[in-house]
């Protein structure tokens, strides 16, 4: 499966904001964007003011990179969101949030979405009692997502249980750290999604 293999921190610098792609490193003083808060490259410091199109493009790229989705798949998500009733931008964020790798990340079982994807691919995750190894699998209302019993003593999950008291979980998920289980109460609405993106700019970009 194709995926981005470059330096994650360059993506944050290009978007001039933290995308939280590296877990705890993003919250530390070692985060490169704290040291060099400008885009990478020879002309990173002196880039001119961005046009309306560039702002829309950057918002799309930022959102795509936050969720770790490649261009073709992101466009397919947009087309699906556009066919649904309601606001297209909010539908798009709901689709992205309902990905299995994102649910694992939101539940605190992984420090980043990259780590969550790896957990899913390695077969550690069950959905309604069945192994699912596809990170883009979309959860539904009332689904039960859990770490399989044989994997619960692995270090990432021990850390997740030990630090559960320090975390705040989305209202649309019911997280039970002791049993490494997540109950999907509902699919999220916009007010429950804390991703700092302006989804309307993405809609404007694709609507041209």
Secondary structure, DSSP 8 states (H G I E B T S, - for coil): -----S-HHHHHHHHTS----SGGGGGSTT-HHHH--S-SSTTSTT-----HHHHHHHHHHHHHHHHT--HHHHHHHHHHHHHSSS-HHHHHHHHHHTBHHHHHHHTTSSSSHHHHHHHHHTT-EEETTEE---TT-B--TT-EEEE-GGGTTSHHHHHHHHTGGG----TTEEEEGGGTEEEE-S---GGG------HHHHHHHHT-
